[in-house]
């Protein structure tokens, strides 16, 4: 590859993020690796996010802003829309409030080129501004006491199994061509989590690198901070992942374990719904009722089609027959 070409496409959905835009761009512009483009997908921001980006990057042609035909309301719709504009050999996704180590792109790129891997996973830090106890997550089975701790290589299937329980996180370098072939499901809010796991399944090789992605946790306006009906899409994503695993003949023990976890997740969201229901608007109450009813029956039907009735009765059924504590 001639280094004047775009090597990495960074896709960033934005919505009213002017508070974080300066830090985001500073993090990107200071990268030691320069052969990148940044595709911003603006979801009809009502603040000065787009103007601030234009002012800070000037005439730098690597930075582009696109607006979809209609408001998506979440990051995953922006990701699917923006993917077609990505021209780099590799793809990296980040939110408007996240940050990168100064050498992250360089290490990701050269590790991908050296190993011919389909995915390169960096460290990740659960980042809080001025935090003293931020949690840093390194890849599984990395032994920092050995000479080359990041030398391990995994098959896509091995990485997929680890990613199911988030032993491998979802912010990593991907091959753009492979990602476009797989496609990006934007039919539910937590599609990013589903898509990042499914991508691993189709990889031949997954590797790691010693640099850090900073995943911000102190943004009070993040979509996941307060209970809203859209949070129930988390359950939908887990059911969809169950279906994917069954269709692709993933080990039955893994499917059964994920099925039990999904049942517990449903029970957790049911309790959270009951605790917060009175705080919701009338429209959100109706939407919540409809979503919970739909998800309940999706999960029951999947369970009846794929598991023995005795197992279903002992593992989760009580959570679904208990009367709702909402009015």
C-alpha positions in Angstrom: 0.0 0.0 0.0 1.3 3.5 -0.9 1.2 5.5 2.3 -0.5 8.4 0.5 -3.6 6.3 0.3 -6.3 6.2 3.0 -5.4 3.2 5.2 -7.9 3.6 8.0 -11.5 5.0 8.0 -12.6 6.3 11.4 -16.4 6.5 11.6 -17.8 8.8 14.3 -21.6 9.3 14.7 -22.3 12.7 16.3 -25.2 14.4 17.9 -24.9 17.5 20.1 -21.4 16.6 21.1 -19.7 20.1 21.0 -18.5 19.6 24.6 -16.3 16.7 23.5 -15.5 17.6 19.9 -12.3 19.5 20.8 -10.9 16.6 22.8 -11.9 14.1 20.2 -10.2 16.0 17.3 -7.1 16.7 19.4 -6.8 13.0 20.1 -7.1 12.1 16.4 -5.0 15.0 15.0 -2.1 14.1 17.3 -1.9 10.5 16.0 1.5 9.4 14.9 -0.2 7.7 11.9 -1.5 10.2 9.3 -3.0 8.0 6.6 -6.6 8.1 7.8 -9.9 9.7 7.1 -12.6 10.6 9.6 -16.2 10.1 8.5 -18.6 12.1 10.8 -22.3 11.2 10.6 -24.3 14.0 12.0 -27.8 13.0 13.3 -29.2 16.5 13.0 -27.4 18.1 15.8 -29.0 21.2 17.3 -25.8 22.6 18.8 -22.6 23.8 17.1 -20.9 20.4 16.7 -20.6 20.5 12.9 -19.4 24.1 12.9 -16.8 23.4 15.6 -15.5 20.4 13.5 -15.2 22.6 10.4 -13.4 25.3 12.4 -10.9 22.9 14.0 -9.9 20.9 11.0 -9.9 23.8 8.5 -9.3 22.5 5.0 -8.0 19.1 6.0 -9.7 16.9 3.3 -9.4 13.8 5.5 -12.4 15.0 7.6 -15.8 14.7 6.1 -19.3 15.3 7.5 -22.4 13.6 6.2 -26.0 13.9 7.2 -28.4 11.0 6.5 -31.8 11.6 4.8 -33.6 11.3 8.1 -32.8 11.4 11.8 -31.7 7.9 13.1 -31.9 8.6 16.8 -29.0 6.3 17.6 -25.4 5.6 16.7 -25.9 2.3 15.0 -28.1 3.8 12.2 -25.3 6.3 11.6 -22.8 3.5 11.4 -24.7 1.7 8.7 -25.3 4.9 6.8 -21.7 6.0 7.1 -20.1 2.7 6.1 -20.6 3.2 2.4 -18.5 6.4 2.6 -15.5 4.6 4.1 -12.7 4.2 1.6 -9.9 3.0 3.9 -8.5 -0.6 3.8 -9.4 -0.8 7.5 -12.3 0.5 9.6 -12.4 1.8 13.2 -15.5 3.1 15.1 -15.6 5.4 18.0 -18.1 7.7 19.7 -17.9 11.5 19.8 -16.7 11.4 23.4 -14.0 8.7 23.2 -10.3 9.2 22.9 -7.2 7.4 21.4 -3.7 6.8 22.5 -1.3 8.9 20.4 0.1 5.8 18.7 -3.0 3.7 18.5 -3.8 3.9 14.8 -0.1 3.2 13.9 0.1 0.1 16.1 -3.3 -1.2 14.9 -2.4 -0.7 11.2 1.1 -2.2 11.3 -0.1 -5.2 13.4 -2.8 -5.8 10.9 -0.4 -5.6 7.9 2.3 -7.7 9.6 -0.1 -10.5 10.7 -2.7 -10.2 7.8 -5.3 -10.4 10.5 -9.0 -9.5 9.9 -9.2 -7.8 13.3 -6.8 -6.1 15.7 -7.9 -5.5 19.3 -6.2 -2.8 21.5 -6.5 -2.4 25.2 -9.5 -0.5 26.5 -9.9 1.9 29.4 -13.2 2.7 31.0 -12.4 6.4 31.0 -13.6 9.1 33.5 -12.1 12.5 33.1 -9.6 13.1 36.0 -10.4 9.7 37.3 -7.8 8.0 39.5 -9.2 4.5 39.4 -10.1 4.1 35.7 -10.4 0.4 34.8 -8.0 -0.8 32.0 -9.0 -3.9 30.1 -6.2 -5.9 28.4 -6.9 -8.8 26.0 -7.6 -12.3 27.4 -4.6 -14.6 28.2 -2.1 -11.7 27.9 0.8 -12.3 30.3 2.6 -8.9 30.8 5.6 -10.7 32.4 6.7 -12.3 29.1 8.8 -10.7 26.4 6.1 -10.4 23.7 2.8 -10.5 25.6 0.6 -9.4 22.7 1.8 -12.1 20.3 -1.2 -14.4 20.6 -3.4 -15.1 17.6 -7.0 -16.4 17.7 -9.3 -17.8 15.1 -12.4 -15.9 14.4 -14.5 -18.5 16.2 -12.3 -18.4 19.3 -12.6 -14.6 19.4 -16.4 -14.8 18.8 -16.8 -17.1 21.9 -14.7 -14.7 24.0 -16.6 -11.7 22.7 -20.0 -13.1 23.7 -19.3 -12.4 27.3 -17.2 -9.3 26.5 -13.9 -10.9 27.3 -13.0 -9.2 24.1 -14.5 -5.7 23.8 -16.1 -4.2 20.7 -13.7 -1.4 19.7 -11.2 -2.7 17.3 -9.7 -2.4 13.8 -11.6 -4.3 11.1 -11.1 -4.9 7.4 -13.5 -2.6 5.6 -14.1 -5.0 2.7 -15.1 -7.9 5.0 -17.3 -5.6 7.1 -19.2 -4.4 4.0 -19.7 -8.0 2.9 -21.1 -9.0 6.3 -23.3 -5.9 6.5 -24.4 -3.9 9.5 -27.7 -4.5 11.3 -29.2 -1.2 12.4 -32.6 -2.5 13.3 -32.2 -2.1 17.0 -30.4 0.3 19.4 -27.7 -2.1 20.6 -26.8 -3.2 17.1 -23.2 -2.1 17.6 -22.7 -4.8 20.3 -24.3 -7.4 18.1 -22.4 -6.5 15.0 -19.0 -6.3 16.8 -19.5 -9.9 18.0 -20.8 -11.3 14.7 -17.8 -9.8 12.8 -15.4 -11.9 14.8 -17.2 -15.1 13.7 -16.3 -14.4 10.0 -12.7 -13.6 10.7 -9.9 -16.0 9.9 -7.4 -14.4 12.3 -7.7 -12.0 15.3 -4.7 -10.4 16.9 -4.0 -7.8 19.6 -1.8 -4.7 20.2 -0.4 -2.8 23.1 -2.1 0.6 22.8 -5.3 1.9 24.4 -8.7 3.1 23.4 -10.5 5.3 25.9 -14.2 4.5 26.3 -15.8 7.5 28.1 -18.0 6.7 31.1 -18.8 10.2 32.5 -21.0 11.6 29.7 -24.3 12.5 31.4 -26.1 12.7 28.1 -25.2 9.2 26.8 -28.2 7.2 25.6 -27.7 4.5 28.1 -27.6 6.7 31.3 -31.3 6.8 32.0 -34.0 4.2 31.6 -35.9 4.6 28.3 -37.9 2.1 26.2 -35.0 1.9 23.7 -32.9 0.3 26.4 -35.0 -2.9 26.0 -33.4 -3.4 22.6 -30.5 -4.9 24.6 -32.7 -8.0 25.1 -33.6 -8.0 21.4 -29.9 -8.0 20.5 -29.3 -11.0 22.8 -32.1 -13.0 21.3 -30.8 -12.2 17.8 -27.4 -13.4 18.9 -29.0 -16.6 20.1 -30.6 -17.1 16.7 -27.2 -16.4 15.0 -25.5 -19.0 17.2 -28.2 -21.7 16.5 -28.1 -21.0 12.7 -24.3 -21.3 12.6 -24.1 -24.4 14.8 -22.2 -22.8 17.7 -21.5 -25.3 20.5 -24.8 -26.2 22.3 -23.2 -25.6 25.8 -22.4 -22.0 24.7 -25.9 -21.5 23.3 -27.5 -22.9 26.5 -25.3 -20.6 28.7 -26.2 -17.6 26.6 -29.9 -18.6 26.8 -29.8 -18.6 30.6 -28.0 -15.3 30.6 -30.6 -13.8 28.3 -33.3 -15.0 30.6 -31.6 -13.3 33.6 -31.2 -10.1 31.5 -34.9 -10.1 30.7 -35.7 -10.5 34.4 -33.3 -7.6 35.2 -34.9 -5.3 32.7 -38.4 -6.3 33.9 -37.4 -5.2 37.4 -35.9 -2.0 36.0 -39.0 -1.4 34.0 -41.3 -1.8 37.0 -39.1 0.5 39.1 -39.1 3.3 36.5 -42.5 2.9 34.8 -44.2 5.7 36.8 -41.5 8.1 35.7 -42.1 7.6 32.0 -44.3 9.7 29.8 -47.6 8.2 28.6 -46.2 7.5 25.2 -43.1 5.8 26.6 -45.2 3.7 28.9 -47.2 2.4 25.9 -44.0 1.8 24.0 -42.4 0.0 26.9 -45.5 -2.3 27.3 -45.4 -3.1 23.6 -41.6 -3.8 23.6 -41.7 -6.0 26.7 -44.6 -8.0 25.3 -42.9 -8.5 21.9 -39.6 -9.5 23.5 -41.3 -11.8 25.9 -42.9 -13.8 23.2 -39.8 -13.7 20.9 -37.8 -15.3 23.7 -40.5 -17.9 24.6 -40.9 -19.0 21.0 -37.2 -19.3 20.5 -36.9 -21.3 23.7 -39.8 -23.7 22.8 -38.3 -24.3 19.3 -34.8 -25.0 20.5 -34.9 -26.4 24.0 -36.6 -29.2 25.8 -39.6 -28.2 27.8 -38.2 -29.6 31.1 -35.1 -27.4 30.7 -37.2 -24.3 30.0 -39.4 -24.9 33.0 -36.5 -25.1 35.4 -34.3 -22.4 33.9 -36.4 -19.3 33.3 -40.2 -19.9 33.0 -41.1 -18.4 36.4 -39.7 -15.0 35.3 -42.2 -14.9 32.4 -45.4 -16.0 34.1 -45.2 -13.6 37.1 -47.8 -10.8 36.8 -46.4 -7.4 36.0 -46.2 -4.8 38.8 -47.1 -1.9 36.6 -50.3 0.0 36.0 
